[in-house]
Amino acid sequence: MDKLINDLQANLEELKIAGNYRSLAHAVQEGRYLLKQGECMLNLSSNDYLGLAADHALYAEFLHNAPPEHLIPSSSSSRLLTGNHPVFDELEVALARLYGTQSALVFNSGYDANTGILPAFAQRGDLILADKLVHASLIDGMRLSQAHWFRFKHNNLTHLTRLLQSNAANYRRIIIVTESIFSMDGDEAPLRDIVQLKRQYPHVLLYVDEAHAFGVRGPKGLGCAEEAGVLPDIDLLVGTLGKAAASAGAFVACNQTLRNHLVNHMRPFIFTTALPPLVAAWSLYIVRHLPEMQGRRQRLAEITRHVHDALNRQGIQTASRSHIIPLPVGDSTQALQLAEEMQRHGFYLLPVRPPTVPEGTARLRLSLRADLVDEEVEKLIKYLSSKK
Ligand SMILES: *Cc1c(COP(=O)(O)O)cnc(C)c1O
């Protein structure tokens, strides 16, 4: 035991020296601000892109109008046992209706969705082709599956085309996996092109993780696939409910048979206690109101355009066009220092370091939010311009 503790401690010291040590901050979210050790900072590290989690009036309205049978704090068991409260069905019907799919299925988290769906569908004799930069949960899903898997160069359609051409005949089924807006780079997959490509192969399924686009993009807030007009071509569309939707959990919108297959085979769906009905009811409330939240989406789009344009005018190139803007640093220790400096100036940004991103590509991740006021946006632009 002593030897184990010593080895682990030595490993943690190495992480500290490399600037990659992680620890839990004691911080309280207060609207769009974050309170930490007596400091009040603008929270630019949250995924509350529409400011819905910060909007306490919205939650109060939900509580006021919710039927008492929805306000239940525990499901007490898996949905396959006694935990399938009717509100889950209502939420799934609402999601399927919005997406125009036959069905939807709700999970406890995006992590559960991505680690469960791929192993449920991809068997021996199948191939998964995933973008090089997909989220850790998707990588874990591939690792847990019995299929062969390979990662294509980031957003590189030529590479994906070549891989499909050379492998199509050798596999029973191929699943292409991508995010729509990439979580750490903020750039976007060429969904229309991927769809064109996929249409040429009847045995190819397309799996799109819209974690950072659900709520934010598209006329009804359904994500980038809605915006690009390709919803019918996405076989498995995953959205998470804990980011812009200000709740918790995740869902897949898909064909009824695919859903039934998941209910029968997906381990993180079967072997876990369902979310509290209260949480599903709050998700349902948000999902029902999402289409009419175009004002918030437009405000976020406006802020996003303005920040990109202003930084570009200052000679600062931004690698994305979305509300997630990576500020490249490279070295982890320097990224930590820059984050601390920004925090001293009232901007709560966090460094993103390996292993979340590749070695040598540490960065600060700026996430914009719809509830920023103009003055705050200008202050941020001024500060970033002074650092170039
Ligand atoms: C956050 C995230 C997830 C995980 O979702 P949770 O609900 O937080 O578990 C999955 N995929 C991507 C791309 C994400 O950014």
The ligand as an SDF file (V2000), in Angstrom:
LIG
                    3D

 15 15  0  0  0  0  0  0  0  0999 V2000
  -19.9260   17.5200  -22.5970 C   0  0  0  0  0  0  0  0  0  0  0  0
  -19.8460   16.5880  -23.7180 C   0  0  0  0  0  0  0  0  0  0  0  0
  -20.3300   15.2940  -23.5920 C   0  0  0  0  0  0  0  0  0  0  0  0
  -20.7630   14.7260  -22.2750 C   0  0  0  0  0  0  0  0  0  0  0  0
  -22.0090   15.1870  -21.9100 O   0  0  0  0  0  0  0  0  0  0  0  0
  -22.4020   15.1490  -20.3650 P   0  0  0  0  0  0  0  0  0  0  0  0
  -23.8780   15.2760  -20.3670 O   0  0  0  0  0  0  0  0  0  0  0  0
  -21.7100   16.3200  -19.7500 O   0  0  0  0  0  0  0  0  0  0  0  0
  -21.9150   13.8580  -19.7990 O   0  0  0  0  0  0  0  0  0  0  0  0
  -20.3710   14.5010  -24.7210 C   0  0  0  0  0  0  0  0  0  0  0  0
  -19.9250   14.9520  -25.9070 N   0  0  0  0  0  0  0  0  0  0  0  0
  -19.4080   16.1860  -26.0430 C   0  0  0  0  0  0  0  0  0  0  0  0
  -18.9230   16.6250  -27.3840 C   0  0  0  0  0  0  0  0  0  0  0  0
  -19.3460   17.0380  -24.9570 C   0  0  0  0  0  0  0  0  0  0  0  0
  -18.8120   18.2320  -25.0820 O   0  0  0  0  0  0  0  0  0  0  0  0
  1  2  1  0
  2  3  1  0
  2 14  2  0
  3  4  1  0
  3 10  2  0
  4  5  1  0
  5  6  1  0
  6  7  2  0
  6  8  1  0
  6  9  1  0
 10 11  1  0
 11 12  2  0
 12 13  1  0
 12 14  1  0
 14 15  1  0
M  END
$$$$
